[in-house]
Amino acid sequence: MTSQPTAAAADAERRLGLAFALSAFLLWGFLPAYYKWTAAIPADLVVAHRILWSVLFLAIFLGVRGKLGEVGAILRDPATLSKLALSAAVISINWLVFIWAVERGRILEVSFGYFANPLVSVAIGLVVLKETLSRWQTVAIVLAAIAVAVQAMALGGFPWVSVALAFSFGIYGYVRKTVAVGASPGLMVEAIVLAPLAFAYLVYAGLSDGGAAMPDVWPIDRPSLFLLLLGTGVVTAVPLALFAAGARRLSLTAVGLMQYIAPSIQFLLALYVYGEEVEPVRLATFGLIWVSLAIFTTDTLIRHERSRG
């Protein structure tokens, strides 16, 4: 008699987790559209605002949930704080490259970078954690490396945007996995660590040229733009909170499969909304990365089923 309610409750939790995780990946997928709206402000200033407003919004969010004490505990733990300072530096680089690329109409490169991210994470595990690769994981990583090399040779330049995004987010994920803190409290501590630098940078930028740059640094005379900058705290924290809630309710395999949603949306935005051109060579490299992801995902699913059996 008790098994049916338990099964029903577990199924309801999975559906709720699916809704949370799907919402997070959809929001991340459409994030370039948000930063297109802030393109009147240089990327470095947008990142500084994103850091400051993330502190404010996360303080409100965690305060309502009664979890600000977790932030205080992290700040009093030097070992944890030092790791989060490292992850903060890495994610700030990721944010800067992402927003810079979006502002300059290079969303296809952003999409390529996030498609490659799972394979980069596996490579980091190989190098840092001395993990062993299966035969098909090796094939997938080799194909991804070939795709990057083809872009570098055929398109006349190393695809540094894609590589920087893939590696910065992969390193960020690895560092955060070594820290036993919640997603939102951890992000708030990262933002707190960066906030003094962000504020100092905004002050410096505003006072440069005798204060002539102040309207770009603090566009209070353009309320809609200023509200968009303030909203960077919301678009940073909300998807993360949704993802954390979804990940707790879903298997790692399910979450891993869903992570391709965001770069797929970014790819479609680049082509059909912002009109970025996709040369045959670039399309071929996307084909290589998709094949490598198909191999990687299939191998992961097979290994997961074998481990359960």
Disulfide bonds with the S-S distance in Angstrom:
none
